């Protein structure tokens, strides 16, 4: 059997594989591609974090830090949200200490942050939301609404009273200063 015939038979035997076998092979290749991409990207996201940290230090005016201006600048320049920016800087900062080796072995930025002992998921709002909700349960909103309506009504009554006083004062002055009345005019 010639070499060409062996290759044709090998290709034919691969063509007969089941969909399940093909799916497994495809998953394996995708995983290899992702691992290679992350390994290739690792030095770039570490350097990105270092550069972002340097840029952040430029947003120091008169010894006053201006983080909002920095994050706005990052979003305008690179389309990165604050959280992503912080993750880059945190990963770069973490490589300078003893967890750097674990970070170097990580497959992704998120994995590097986990290796460094940092949380990477969304913050758990229950840690601060629950106490606030408990306090809100103690507030009597109906009483607050009644009090608010009383204040609005009181302001309306004050306005009516002020208008009546102005009207009364105008009438008194009109009577006193009217030229047809005796003493209403200074001309005699």
C-alpha positions as CSV (number, residue, x, y, z in Angstrom):
1,X,0.0,0.0,0.0
2,X,1.4,3.4,-1.0
3,X,1.8,6.4,1.2
4,X,-1.0,8.2,-0.6
5,X,-3.4,5.3,-0.1
6,X,-2.6,5.3,3.6
7,X,-3.4,9.0,3.9
8,X,-6.6,8.6,2.0
9,X,-7.7,5.7,4.3
10,X,-6.7,7.7,7.4
11,X,-8.8,10.7,6.2
12,X,-11.7,8.3,5.4
13,X,-11.6,6.8,8.8
14,X,-11.7,10.3,10.4
15,X,-14.7,11.2,8.2
16,X,-16.6,8.2,9.7
17,X,-16.4,9.6,13.3
18,X,-19.6,10.1,15.2
19,X,-21.0,13.5,16.0
20,X,-20.2,12.9,19.7
21,X,-16.6,12.2,18.9
22,X,-16.4,15.3,16.7
23,X,-18.0,17.4,19.4
24,X,-15.4,16.3,21.9
25,X,-12.6,17.0,19.5
26,X,-14.0,20.4,18.7
27,X,-14.4,21.3,22.4
28,X,-10.8,20.2,23.0
29,X,-9.5,22.4,20.1
30,X,-11.5,25.4,21.4
31,X,-10.1,24.9,24.9
32,X,-6.5,24.8,23.4
33,X,-7.2,27.9,21.4
34,X,-8.6,29.8,24.5
35,X,-5.6,28.7,26.6
36,X,-3.2,29.8,23.9
37,X,-4.9,33.1,23.5
38,X,-5.0,33.8,27.3
39,X,-1.3,32.8,27.6
40,X,-0.4,35.1,24.8
41,X,-2.5,37.9,26.3
42,X,-1.2,37.6,29.9
43,X,1.8,39.9,29.5
44,X,-0.3,42.5,27.7
45,X,-3.0,42.7,30.4
46,X,-0.3,42.9,33.1
47,X,1.5,45.7,31.2
48,X,-1.9,47.4,30.6
49,X,-2.5,47.4,34.3
50,X,0.9,49.0,35.0
51,X,0.3,51.7,32.4
52,X,-3.2,52.4,33.8
53,X,-1.7,52.8,37.3
54,X,0.8,55.2,35.9
55,X,-1.9,57.2,34.2
56,X,-4.0,57.2,37.3
57,X,-1.2,58.9,39.2
58,X,-1.3,61.7,36.7
59,X,-4.8,62.6,38.0
60,X,-3.4,64.0,41.2
61,X,-4.0,67.8,41.5
62,X,-2.7,69.7,44.5
63,X,-2.4,66.5,46.4
64,X,-6.1,65.8,45.8
65,X,-6.9,62.6,44.0
66,X,-9.5,62.8,41.3
67,X,-10.5,59.1,40.5
68,X,-13.7,60.0,38.8
69,X,-11.9,62.1,36.2
70,X,-9.4,59.2,35.7
71,X,-12.2,56.6,35.1
72,X,-14.0,59.0,32.8
73,X,-10.8,59.5,30.8
74,X,-10.3,55.7,30.6
75,X,-13.8,55.1,29.4
76,X,-13.5,57.9,26.8
77,X,-10.0,56.7,25.6
78,X,-10.4,52.9,25.7
79,X,-14.0,52.1,26.3
80,X,-13.1,50.3,29.6
81,X,-15.5,50.5,32.5
82,X,-14.2,51.2,36.0
83,X,-14.4,47.6,37.1
84,X,-12.3,46.3,34.1
85,X,-9.8,49.1,34.7
86,X,-9.5,48.2,38.4
87,X,-9.1,44.5,37.5
88,X,-6.1,45.3,35.2
89,X,-4.5,47.5,37.8
90,X,-5.1,45.0,40.5
91,X,-3.6,42.1,38.5
92,X,-0.5,44.2,37.7
93,X,-0.1,45.2,41.3
94,X,-0.5,41.6,42.5
95,X,2.3,40.4,40.2
96,X,4.8,42.4,42.3
97,X,4.3,40.3,45.4
98,X,4.6,36.6,46.2
99,X,1.5,35.5,44.4
100,X,3.0,36.5,41.0
101,X,3.8,32.9,40.1
102,X,0.2,31.9,40.6
103,X,-0.9,34.8,38.5
104,X,1.6,33.9,35.8
105,X,0.0,30.4,35.6
106,X,-3.5,31.7,35.4
107,X,-5.5,31.2,32.2
108,X,-7.3,34.6,32.3
109,X,-7.4,38.0,34.0
110,X,-10.2,36.8,36.2
111,X,-8.2,33.7,37.1
112,X,-5.2,35.8,37.9
113,X,-7.2,38.0,40.3
114,X,-8.6,34.9,41.9
115,X,-5.1,33.5,42.3
116,X,-4.1,36.7,44.0
117,X,-7.0,36.3,46.4
118,X,-9.3,39.0,45.0
119,X,-13.0,38.7,44.4
120,X,-13.8,39.0,40.7
121,X,-17.6,38.6,40.7
122,X,-20.1,41.3,41.1
123,X,-20.2,42.7,44.6
124,X,-22.9,41.1,46.7
125,X,-25.4,43.8,47.3
126,X,-27.0,41.8,50.2
127,X,-24.2,42.8,52.4
128,X,-25.4,46.4,52.5
129,X,-28.9,46.2,51.0
130,X,-30.4,44.0,53.8
131,X,-29.7,46.4,56.7
132,X,-31.1,49.3,54.7
133,X,-34.3,47.4,53.9
134,X,-34.7,46.5,57.5
135,X,-34.5,50.2,58.4
136,X,-36.9,51.1,55.7
137,X,-39.4,48.7,57.2
138,X,-39.4,50.8,60.4
139,X,-40.4,54.0,58.6
140,X,-44.1,54.9,58.7
141,X,-44.4,56.3,55.2
142,X,-48.1,57.0,55.6
143,X,-47.4,59.3,58.5
144,X,-44.6,61.0,56.5
145,X,-47.0,61.6,53.7
146,X,-49.7,63.0,56.0
147,X,-47.1,65.4,57.5
148,X,-46.0,66.4,54.0
149,X,-49.6,67.1,52.9
150,X,-50.1,69.2,56.1
151,X,-47.0,71.3,55.3
152,X,-48.3,71.8,51.7
153,X,-51.7,72.8,53.0
154,X,-50.2,75.1,55.6
155,X,-48.1,76.9,52.8
156,X,-51.3,77.3,50.7
157,X,-53.1,78.9,53.7
158,X,-50.1,81.2,54.4
159,X,-50.2,82.3,50.8
160,X,-54.0,83.0,51.0
161,X,-53.4,85.0,54.2
162,X,-50.6,87.0,52.6
163,X,-52.8,87.8,49.6
164,X,-55.7,88.9,52.0
165,X,-53.3,91.1,54.0
166,X,-52.1,92.7,50.8
167,X,-55.7,93.3,49.6
168,X,-56.7,94.8,53.0
169,X,-53.6,97.1,53.0
170,X,-54.4,98.2,49.5
171,X,-58.0,99.0,50.4
172,X,-57.0,101.0,53.4
173,X,-54.4,103.0,51.5
174,X,-56.9,103.6,48.7
175,X,-59.4,105.0,51.1
176,X,-56.9,107.2,52.8
177,X,-55.2,108.5,49.7
178,X,-58.3,108.8,47.4
179,X,-58.5,112.4,46.1
180,X,-62.3,112.7,46.4
181,X,-62.3,112.1,50.1
182,X,-61.6,114.8,52.6
183,X,-58.0,114.6,53.7
184,X,-57.4,112.2,50.9
185,X,-55.4,114.7,48.9
186,X,-52.8,117.1,50.1
187,X,-54.1,119.7,47.6
188,X,-56.8,122.0,49.1
